[in-house]
Amino acid sequence: MSDVNPDEFLLSAGIRSASFQAIGDAVVGFITRQPDVQQQRDFNTGQPKFWSDGNPMMQLRVVLMTEQRDPEDPEDSGERAVYIRGNMQKAVAQAVRQAGAKGLETGGKLLIKYSGDGEATQRGFNPPKLYQARYRPPVPEATPVPEPANGQQPAQTGGARSTAAFEAVAEHQPTGIAIDSEIAF
């Protein structure tokens, strides 16, 4: 028996992958479903990849709702899958820690940018891609405050920070977190 959610399987077909071909390429969007860990596959053969010790090479698949659309495809919903591993994993992990989060969550906002190339470790090989990332956890749902029974004002909860965060999300305004001025987050 498989532990794959049948609805996620059905709806994940046809999701385009985010592309980081040139320095400066970026993807930003809201996480639409729970990220899942999966084994990497060889790009040419499709076969599962393994380390030299026999352990599987893993990656984290995150699906984002972006504003990217292919003008040639009227059915492009804007969803993009990002396969997080290597230097991208380091950048995203750092962004999650800086956000004070415990991990990536559905509803959170993630930005990943191809920021440059590292040093090639072997002659004849391409240099590794370097990334920058930012993450903003989802804003918790507001809890309704019951009407006071005796006419008194209800106690305030959440403070100014949660109010500002709620207003920013409600108005779809960025909270000022961005890698650079070219990419709104």
N, C-alpha and C positions, 0 to 999 in steps of 0.2 A: 504494500500500500504506500502510495506517495504522500509526502507531507507538503506538496505544492498546492497552494490555494487555487482552485479552479478558476475563480473570477480574475485573479491577477494573471494567470496563465492566458486566459482568453483576451484580456485587455492589453497585454504586453506585446502582442504581435504587431510588428510594423513600426515600433518606436525607433526613430533615427538616433544614431549616436552623435554626441557632440564631437566637434572636430577641432583639434589644436594643431593646425598645419604651420602657421607662421607666428613668430614672436608677436605678442599683443593680442592674439586670438583669445576670446573669453566667452564664457557662458555664465548666465545668471538666471536664477529662477527659484520657484518654490518647490519643495520636495513633495511629490504627489502620492507616494506610497512608501511603505517601510523599506529602507535600503536592505539589500540582501547580499550575502557573501556567496561567491561562486568561484569555481575553478577557472583559471585563465585557459584560453584555447589558442592554438597556433593559428596565426592569421591566414596562412596559406592552406593548411590541411584541415583545419577545424578540430583537430585532435586535442584532447586535454594536455596541458603542459605540466611538467614535473621538474623539481630541482634535481641536482645531480645525486642527492641522497635518497631520492625516491618520493619525497614529500610533494604533495600537489602545490602548484603555484596558485595562490588565491588572489582575488580582487573583490572590491566592494562595488556593486552596481547601484547607482542612485538615479532615479528618474525625476527630472525637473520639468516644470511647466515654464517655458520661456516665451519670449516675444519673437523668437526666430521663426521664420516661415520660409518655405521654398515657394517662390512665386509660380513655379511650374507645376506645383502639386496642390490642387484645391482642397485635398483632404488632409494636408499637413496641419496637425493640431497644435504644434509648437512644443510637444513633449520631446525631450532629449535625454537619452541615457548617457551617463558619465561612468566610465569604468575606472575606479580609483585604485591605484597601486603605485609602488615606487615613490618617486619624488612628489607626485601629486598626493599620495597618501600622507606624506610628512606635512605638506602644506595644509591639507584639510584638517588633519589632527591638531595642528597648531591653532588653526582658526577656531575649532570647536573648543579647545582649552581656553583661548582668549575670550570667547563668548561666555565662559563659565558654564558650558553645557556638558552633559555626560555622554553625548553622542549626537548623531544626526537624527532628526525627528521629522515625521510627516508634518508639513505646514511650515517648517523652517525655511529660511532663504539662504541659498548657497551661491557664492560667486567663485569661479576658478578662472585664473588667467595664466596663460603660457607667458612667462616673464623673461625667459632667456635660455641659453644653453650652458651646460656645465662643461667640464673637461672630459674628453673621450678617454676611457681607461684602457682601451686596446686599440692598437693601430688598425685602421681600416673600418672601425666601427663609428657610427654617428655618436656625437656627444649626447649625454642625457638631457632631456628637457627639464627645465626648472619651472616651478609654478608658485603663484601666490594665491591665497584663498581668504575669503571672509565668510563668516557664518553668523546668522541671527536666528536664535531659536524661535519657535512659534510662541505667540502671545497666548497665555492661558485664557480659556474661555471665562467670561465674566460670570460670577455667581450672583444670581438675583438676591437683592436685599429685601427682606420682608418689610412690609409697612409697619411702622411702630404702632403698638396697640394703645399707648397712652398719650399720643400726640408729640412725643419727643423725637428729636432728630436721631436717625440711626448713626452708629459709630462709623467713621471713615476707615476703610481698609485699603491696602495696596500702596498708598502713598503716591507722591508725585511721579516717581519713575514709572510705575505701572500705568498711570493715567496718560503720561506722555507716549508711552509705547502703544497703548490702546488707540490713542488719537492718531498716531502715525500710521498704524495698520488700517484703521477705519477710513482714513483719508487717502490711503495708498501712497503716502509720502515716505521718502527714505529717512532714516534716522541719522544720516550724516556719515555712515560707515561706507567707505569706498576705498578701493586700492589706489585709484587716481581719479582725477577730475573727468576723465573720458568715459568712465563706466559708472553709471548710477547704481546704487545698491539700495 
